[in-house]
């Protein structure tokens, strides 16, 4: 009889340890799932941030970048109308052909509708413009912004945005 009790005791102890190990495995699995969910969340956030700026990161042409930044600056906080697109188109026509100017204005409107913040547009397009343009062309870009702005009504932030663009392009900023 004592052998039967010993076997039952050993089986009982084995079952208890098996249950405890199984519970530890389940707990470890839950922790691993939580870590996986957290990693997935951070990856999705990173991708979401990248896709927020994707219209701007796809720009690799200085004419397109110029049209986008001009459009962003003159339309900031303003109701969009065709006069803004015409002002940008007129300026881009001075540096490119009609087909490219039309394409650039359409892309600029779309990109600005996607982003909606002139500061982000300036920050994302200025490295390309700074690299691709010489000092004279950078000054010409500032003049293009001013001429486009003169043709339409601009926001109170216009002067700040032009100074920000000058700063990002590495130009001297007038403090007036």
C-alpha positions as CSV (number, residue, x, y, z in Angstrom):
1,X,0.0,0.0,0.0
2,X,2.8,2.4,0.8
3,X,4.1,1.9,-2.8
4,X,0.8,2.9,-4.2
5,X,0.8,6.0,-2.0
6,X,4.3,6.9,-3.1
7,X,3.4,6.5,-6.8
8,X,0.2,8.7,-6.2
9,X,2.4,11.3,-4.4
10,X,5.0,11.3,-7.1
11,X,2.2,11.7,-9.8
12,X,0.6,14.4,-7.8
13,X,3.9,16.3,-7.4
14,X,4.6,15.9,-11.1
15,X,1.1,17.2,-11.9
16,X,1.6,20.3,-9.7
17,X,5.0,21.0,-11.3
18,X,3.6,20.4,-14.7
19,X,0.8,22.9,-14.0
20,X,3.2,25.5,-12.6
21,X,5.5,25.2,-15.6
22,X,2.6,25.5,-17.9
23,X,1.4,28.7,-16.1
24,X,4.9,30.2,-16.3
25,X,4.9,29.4,-20.0
26,X,1.6,31.1,-20.5
27,X,2.8,34.2,-18.5
28,X,6.0,34.3,-20.6
29,X,3.9,34.0,-23.8
30,X,1.7,36.9,-22.6
31,X,4.8,39.0,-21.9
32,X,6.2,38.2,-25.4
33,X,2.8,39.1,-27.0
34,X,2.8,42.4,-25.1
35,X,6.3,43.2,-26.2
36,X,5.4,42.3,-29.8
37,X,2.3,44.5,-29.7
38,X,4.4,47.4,-28.3
39,X,7.0,46.9,-31.0
40,X,4.3,46.8,-33.6
41,X,2.8,50.0,-32.3
42,X,6.1,51.9,-32.5
43,X,6.7,50.6,-36.0
44,X,3.3,51.7,-37.1
45,X,3.9,55.1,-35.6
46,X,7.2,55.4,-37.4
47,X,5.6,54.4,-40.7
48,X,2.7,56.8,-40.1
49,X,5.1,59.7,-39.5
50,X,7.0,58.8,-42.7
51,X,3.8,58.6,-44.8
52,X,2.7,62.0,-43.4
53,X,5.5,63.6,-45.2
54,X,5.6,61.3,-48.2
55,X,4.4,63.9,-50.7
56,X,7.4,66.0,-49.7
57,X,10.0,63.2,-49.5
58,X,9.1,62.2,-53.0
59,X,10.2,65.5,-54.4
60,X,13.6,65.3,-56.1
61,X,13.2,68.2,-58.6
62,X,14.1,71.8,-57.6
63,X,11.3,73.2,-59.8
64,X,8.7,71.0,-58.1
65,X,10.2,71.9,-54.7
66,X,10.1,75.6,-55.5
67,X,6.4,75.4,-56.6
68,X,5.5,73.5,-53.5
69,X,7.2,75.8,-51.1
70,X,5.9,78.9,-52.8
71,X,2.3,77.5,-52.8
72,X,2.7,76.6,-49.1
73,X,3.9,80.0,-48.0
74,X,1.3,82.1,-49.9
75,X,-1.7,79.8,-49.1
76,X,-1.0,79.3,-45.4
77,X,-4.2,80.0,-43.3
78,X,-6.0,81.3,-46.4
79,X,-9.0,79.9,-48.3
80,X,-7.5,78.3,-51.4
81,X,-8.7,79.7,-54.7
82,X,-7.5,79.5,-58.3
83,X,-5.7,82.9,-58.0
84,X,-3.1,81.2,-55.7
85,X,-2.4,78.5,-58.3
86,X,-2.2,81.1,-61.0
87,X,0.3,83.2,-59.0
88,X,2.5,80.1,-58.5
89,X,2.1,79.1,-62.1
90,X,3.2,82.5,-63.3
91,X,6.4,82.3,-61.3
92,X,7.2,78.7,-62.3
93,X,6.7,79.6,-66.0
94,X,9.7,81.9,-65.7
95,X,12.0,79.0,-64.9
96,X,10.4,76.1,-66.7
97,X,8.2,75.2,-69.6
98,X,4.4,75.2,-69.5
99,X,3.9,71.5,-69.1
100,X,6.3,71.2,-66.2
101,X,4.9,74.4,-64.6
102,X,1.3,72.9,-64.8
103,X,2.5,69.6,-63.3
104,X,4.4,71.4,-60.6
105,X,1.4,73.5,-59.5
106,X,-0.9,70.5,-59.5
107,X,1.6,68.6,-57.3
108,X,2.1,71.6,-55.1
109,X,-1.6,71.9,-54.5
110,X,-2.0,68.2,-53.7
111,X,1.1,68.1,-51.4
112,X,-0.1,71.1,-49.5
113,X,-3.5,69.6,-49.1
114,X,-1.9,66.5,-47.7
115,X,0.5,68.3,-45.3
116,X,-1.3,71.6,-44.6
117,X,1.6,73.2,-42.7
118,X,4.0,75.6,-44.4
119,X,6.7,75.1,-41.8
120,X,6.8,71.4,-42.5
121,X,6.9,72.0,-46.2
122,X,9.8,74.5,-45.7
123,X,11.7,72.1,-43.5
124,X,11.3,69.1,-45.8
125,X,12.0,70.9,-49.1
126,X,14.8,73.3,-48.1
127,X,17.5,70.6,-47.9
128,X,17.0,69.8,-51.6
129,X,16.7,73.4,-52.6
130,X,19.8,74.3,-50.5
131,X,21.8,71.6,-52.2
132,X,20.5,72.1,-55.8
133,X,20.5,75.9,-56.0
134,X,23.3,78.3,-56.0
135,X,23.2,81.6,-54.1
136,X,21.7,83.6,-57.0
137,X,19.0,81.0,-57.6
138,X,18.2,81.0,-53.9
139,X,17.7,84.8,-54.0
140,X,15.6,84.3,-57.2
141,X,13.4,81.8,-55.2
142,X,12.8,84.4,-52.5
143,X,12.0,86.9,-55.1
144,X,9.5,84.5,-56.7
145,X,7.8,84.0,-53.4
146,X,7.5,87.8,-53.0
147,X,6.1,88.2,-56.5
148,X,3.6,85.4,-56.0
149,X,2.6,86.8,-52.6
150,X,2.1,90.3,-54.1
151,X,-0.5,88.9,-56.5
152,X,-2.7,87.4,-53.8
153,X,-3.7,88.0,-50.2
154,X,-1.3,86.4,-47.7
155,X,-1.6,85.4,-44.1
156,X,-0.1,87.4,-41.2
157,X,2.6,84.7,-40.9
158,X,3.9,85.4,-44.4
159,X,7.0,87.3,-43.2
160,X,7.9,84.7,-40.7
161,X,7.7,81.9,-43.3
162,X,9.9,83.9,-45.7
163,X,12.5,84.4,-43.0
164,X,12.3,80.7,-42.1
165,X,12.9,79.8,-45.8
166,X,15.9,82.2,-46.0
167,X,17.3,80.7,-42.9
168,X,16.9,77.1,-44.2
169,X,18.5,78.1,-47.5
170,X,21.5,79.6,-45.7
171,X,20.8,83.1,-46.8
172,X,21.3,86.2,-44.8
173,X,18.2,87.1,-42.9
174,X,17.2,90.8,-42.6
175,X,16.0,91.6,-39.1
176,X,13.5,94.2,-40.0
